[in-house]
Amino acid sequence: MLLACTVGFAGVQQVCGVIQLQIGFDDPTNGEEPLPKTLPAIPAVMQNDYEIRFLEVHPYYTLCIVDEDDEVVYSVAVWSFTTSIVLPSWLSGDYEILLRPDDNYYLYGYIEL
């Protein structure tokens, strides 16, 4: 869940707060390998309006923004040294955010723009 923060002028709202991420698996056995014994680490990620900020070290991800029709409307590479991504201003509404490493799992959560 995200928090609504008042910034700048009275009555100006922007969405900010921690994005609650969860782990999903494309194919947990990857066709051959068993489920991992330990779950991958979930990085702390915050949203401040259109900025997505990574608060700790993380692996390489492809960040995807998915609409209510399960269509990817935006994607970008997030290198391991990236601390911040600014999403395009033409995005507006509620979206699912996916972080996909080069592995058989992904992280997902929900954002509002």
FENZINOR-V215491 format. One record per residue. RES is the residue in one letter. PHI is phi in whole degrees, 0 to 359 (999 if undefined). PSI is psi in whole degrees, 0 to 359 (999 if undefined). OMEGA is omega as a letter, one per 20 degrees, with the letter a starting at -180 (* if undefined). Layout:
# FENZINOR-V215491
res->RES phi->PHI psi->PSI omega->OMEGA
res->RES phi->PHI psi->PSI omega->OMEGA
This chain:
# FENZINOR-V215491
res->M phi->999 psi->143 omega->r
res->L phi->254 psi->158 omega->a
res->L phi->259 psi->149 omega->r
res->A phi->266 psi->127 omega->a
res->C phi->244 psi->139 omega->r
res->T phi->265 psi->127 omega->r
res->V phi->225 psi->156 omega->r
res->G phi->68 psi->240 omega->a
res->F phi->284 psi->160 omega->r
res->A phi->295 psi->133 omega->r
res->G phi->87 psi->354 omega->r
res->V phi->274 psi->121 omega->a
res->Q phi->247 psi->145 omega->r
res->Q phi->220 psi->153 omega->a
res->V phi->274 psi->130 omega->r
res->C phi->208 psi->157 omega->r
res->G phi->141 psi->180 omega->a
res->V phi->285 psi->135 omega->r
res->I phi->272 psi->121 omega->r
res->Q phi->281 psi->106 omega->a
res->L phi->264 psi->148 omega->r
res->Q phi->232 psi->163 omega->a
res->I phi->260 psi->135 omega->r
res->G phi->234 psi->159 omega->a
res->F phi->236 psi->133 omega->r
res->D phi->289 psi->305 omega->r
res->D phi->213 psi->97 omega->a
res->P phi->301 psi->340 omega->r
res->T phi->262 psi->352 omega->a
res->N phi->51 psi->30 omega->r
res->G phi->81 psi->337 omega->a
res->E phi->218 psi->316 omega->a
res->E phi->274 psi->145 omega->r
res->P phi->288 psi->168 omega->r
res->L phi->304 psi->146 omega->r
res->P phi->295 psi->146 omega->r
res->K phi->288 psi->331 omega->r
res->T phi->237 psi->144 omega->r
res->L phi->284 psi->149 omega->r
res->P phi->298 psi->153 omega->r
res->A phi->291 psi->141 omega->r
res->I phi->257 psi->117 omega->a
res->P phi->288 psi->153 omega->r
res->A phi->283 psi->124 omega->a
res->V phi->230 psi->134 omega->r
res->M phi->240 psi->153 omega->r
res->Q phi->246 psi->134 omega->r
res->N phi->229 psi->93 omega->a
res->D phi->60 psi->244 omega->a
res->Y phi->267 psi->2 omega->r
res->E phi->263 psi->131 omega->r
res->I phi->252 psi->123 omega->a
res->R phi->242 psi->131 omega->r
res->F phi->265 psi->122 omega->a
res->L phi->266 psi->358 omega->r
res->E phi->208 psi->172 omega->r
res->V phi->299 psi->141 omega->a
res->H phi->212 psi->160 omega->r
res->P phi->283 psi->177 omega->r
res->Y phi->296 psi->136 omega->r
res->Y phi->228 psi->157 omega->q
res->T phi->257 psi->120 omega->r
res->L phi->268 psi->125 omega->r
res->C phi->240 psi->138 omega->r
res->I phi->253 psi->123 omega->a
res->V phi->242 psi->132 omega->a
res->D phi->274 psi->183 omega->a
res->E phi->292 psi->345 omega->r
res->D phi->267 psi->12 omega->a
res->D phi->62 psi->28 omega->r
res->E phi->261 psi->134 omega->r
res->V phi->285 psi->117 omega->a
res->V phi->259 psi->347 omega->r
res->Y phi->199 psi->141 omega->r
res->S phi->213 psi->153 omega->a
res->V phi->205 psi->147 omega->r
res->A phi->285 psi->137 omega->r
res->V phi->239 psi->100 omega->a
res->W phi->291 psi->159 omega->a
res->S phi->298 psi->337 omega->r
res->F phi->268 psi->359 omega->a
res->T phi->286 psi->130 omega->r
res->T phi->252 psi->344 omega->a
res->S phi->205 psi->141 omega->r
res->I phi->232 psi->135 omega->r
res->V phi->254 psi->120 omega->a
res->L phi->282 psi->154 omega->a
res->P phi->293 psi->145 omega->a
res->S phi->290 psi->345 omega->r
res->W phi->284 psi->349 omega->r
res->L phi->285 psi->135 omega->r
res->S phi->207 psi->130 omega->r
res->G phi->123 psi->200 omega->a
res->D phi->260 psi->134 omega->a
res->Y phi->221 psi->159 omega->r
res->E phi->266 psi->139 omega->r
res->I phi->251 psi->130 omega->r
res->L phi->242 psi->135 omega->r
res->L phi->243 psi->113 omega->a
res->R phi->247 psi->113 omega->r
res->P phi->278 psi->180 omega->r
res->D phi->276 psi->69 omega->a
res->D phi->203 psi->186 omega->a
res->N phi->265 psi->13 omega->r
res->Y phi->238 psi->168 omega->r
res->Y phi->213 psi->162 omega->r
res->L phi->249 psi->142 omega->r
res->Y phi->218 psi->154 omega->r
res->G phi->197 psi->190 omega->a
res->Y phi->230 psi->141 omega->r
res->I phi->226 psi->160 omega->r
res->E phi->236 psi->133 omega->r
res->L phi->236 psi->999 omega->*
